[in-house]
Amino acid sequence: MNNLQNGTSIKIDAKEIFYKDLNNFILDSALKGIKKIILNNVFGQRYIASRLYNIPKIEIEVFGTPGNDLGAFNDGHQIIVYGNAQDGVGNTMNEGEIIIHGHAGDILGISARGGKIFVRDYVGYRSALHMKHYKDKKPIIVIGGTAQDFIGEYMAGGIVILLGLGLKKGESHKPNFVGTGMHGGTIYIRGVINSFQLGKEVRIVELTEEDHKIIEENVKKYANYFNKDVDEILNNDFIKLIPISKRPYGKLYVY
């Protein structure tokens, strides 16, 4: 393993390093007081930065394509990926930020209960699956492009902002079954989506002043991370989706 340490930062050449060895090295470096870890030549190593519990916040930069469950159980660290990411980014994350300069795969933010995820481009299937609130924590996902089916499935809390950048004027977002089984949280969608694309468990409601503040605050962060024009993004209509019921399937279990 080639690495170069400079004060409180370290560079690691991850090429051909087994994922367990790489994650052990990340953990050991953090325990030694390293504050910034730069991973070069990442090719599919899984679980990057998933074991950093009860450790002062650090920054991890990933150059390449990390494997599944990047930042799983993230407990406050900032992870920046200069490339695409695979499935399960931010799985059950608690707090912190994950910033993807590219696309992300399926089940983005699955079961997250805090923290923020920003994806520059589009994402795969079942993003925000079973995302939830936890005490005073509220996870937020901002997606620059569009998504595949079942975004917000079984959401129990948190916020998803789907921006649709890259879609043509008047072109509908891609996902069907949006919010299927959703029983908490909010989904904001910029641009066009048809009613038949929505799950039966959600409805469209008017945006409040607080909604506009939430959108503006998080779109500004997105635009800052990815060098986008915030005014151009906000100069478009958003819709707001919320669940119809907190127990959408409750009647199935009544005899």
N, C-alpha and C positions, 0 to 999 in steps of 0.2 A: 504494500500500500504506500503510494507516494503522497506525502503531505508537506505543506509549507506553513509554519506557524509564524505569526507576526504580532507580538503583544497579546491582545485578547481575541484575535481572530485566527482562523486556520483554514487553509485550502486543502481539499482532499480530492485526489484523482480516483474516482469510484469505478473506473473501467475494470470489468471482470471480477469485482469484489462481490462475494456472496452476501446476500441481503442481511443475514444475521451478523456477519462480521462488520458490515458497514454500520448497522444500527448500534452495535456494541461500541464502536469507535465514536460515534456521535454522542452516545450517553457518557462515555468516559471523558470526552472533551468538555462536555457541559459541566460535569462534576468537578473538573479541574479549573473551572472559572472562565472558560472560553465563552465569549459573548456573541461571536458571529462565526458561523460555519458555512463555507462555500464548497458545494459539491459539484465537481466537474465530471463530465462523461458518465452521467447516470443513464442506465439502460434497463429499466424495468424492475429495479430493486424495490421490494415491497416494504410497507410499514415504516417508511422513513419518518423519523421524528415522532414515533408513537409511544415512546417509553419515558418521556421527559416529565415525570411527576415531581412535584415539590422541589422544582429547580428554578432559580431566578430566570426571568424571561430572556430568551436568546433569539437571534435572527438566523434563519437558515436559507441560503440561496441555492436553488437547484438548477443546474444547467443540463438539459437533456429531458428524458421522459421517465418520470418516476412510476413505479408499479402501483398495484392496488393498495388502498387504505393509507394513502399519504396523509400524514397528520392525524391519524386516528387517535382519539382521546386527547387531542391537543388541549393543553391546560394553560394557555396564555402566550405561547410563542408565536412569532411571525414567520411564516414560510412563504417564500416567493419562488415560483417556478417559471423559468424562462424557456417555455416549451409547452407541450401538451401534457395532460395527466390522464391516468387510467381510471378505473372504477373505484368508488368508495372514498373519494376525497373527503376528509373531515368527518369520518365515521365516528359518531358519538362524541364529537368534540365538545369541550366544556367552555372554553374561551380562547382568545387569541385571534389571529387573522391568517387566512390562506389566500394567496393572490396568484392566479394562474394566467400567464401571458400566452394564452392559446386556448385550446379546447379542453373539455373534461369529459370523462366517460359516464357510465351509468351510476345510479344511486348516490349522486353528489349530496353530501350533507346528511346522509342517512342517520336518523336518530340523534342528530345534533341537538344539544340543549343550551348552547351559548356560542359566542364568537361570531365572526363574520367570514364569509367566503366570497371572493370576487373572481369571476371568470370572464376574461376578455371576449371570448367568442361563444360558440354554441356548446350545448351539453347533451348527454345521452338520455336514456330512459330513467324514469322514476326518481328524478331529482327531488330532494327534500322529503323523501319517503320517511314517514313517521317522525319528522322533526317536531320538537316540542319546547314549551317553556319549562324552566326549572327555577322555582323561587323567583329571584329578581333577574334571572338571565333570559335573554330573548335572542335566539340565533337569527342571523340575517344572511341571505344569499342574494347576490346581484349577478345576473347573467347578461352579458352584453348582446349575445345573439338570440337564437331561439332554442327550443328544447324538443326532445322526442316525447313519446306518449307518457301519460300517468305522472306528470309533474305535480307535486303536492299531494301524492296519494297518501291517505291516512294521516295527513298533517294534524298534529295536536297543538301546535303553537309555532311561534316564530313568523318571519316575514320572508317572502320571495319577491324579488323585483325582476321581471323579465322584459328586457329592453327591445329586443327585435332589431337590433342594428344589423344592417346587411340585407334585410328584407326589402323588396321593392315597394314603392308607394302603393298602398291598397292591398298588398299581399298579406294573407293571413299567416299567423304563427302556425308552426307545424304540429304541436302536440294535440292528440285527442285524449279524452278521459281526464281532463284537467281537474284536479281536486277530488278525484274519486275517493269516497270514504273519509273525506276531510271533516274533522270535528273541532278544529281550533286553528288559530293563526290567520294570516292574511296573505293573499297573492295580488300583486299589482302587475298589470300587463300593459305595456306601451304599444299602441298600434291596434291592429285588427285581429280579433279572434271570433269565430262563429259560435253561436249558442250550442250547436250540435257537438262542438268539441269539448264542452264542459261536462264534468261529472254531474250526476243527479243530486249530489249532496252539497252543491255550492250554488250561490246566487250572486248576481251583480248588484252592487249598491253604490250610492253616490259617495264621492270622495269628500272628506272633511278637510278643514284647514290643517288639522294634525296629520292627516294622510299626506298632504302636499309637503309638509315639513319633513316627514320621514323620507319621502321619495327624493326630495331635493338634497337632503343631507347625504344620503347614500349614493346618489348619482354623482354628486360632487367628488366623493372619494373615488368612485369608479373612474371618473374622467381624469382625475389627478394621477391615478396609478397607471393608466393606459394612454395618457396623452390624447384624450378625446375632447371635443367641444361640448362643454356642459350645457350651454344655452341651446345648442342644436338638439341635444337629446331631450331637454325639458320642454322644447317647443313642439309638443305633440300630446295627444290625449292619452290618458291612462284610464284603465278600468280597474275596479276593485272587486275581488272575489272573497267572500266569507262563507263559512259553512252554514247550512240551514239549521242544523241541529248539532248539539254536543254529543248526542248518542245516535248516530245515523242508523245503526243496526240493532238498536235496543229491542225493537219489537220481534226480531228474529228469535230471541231467547225467552219470550214470554209465552207460557202455556196456559 
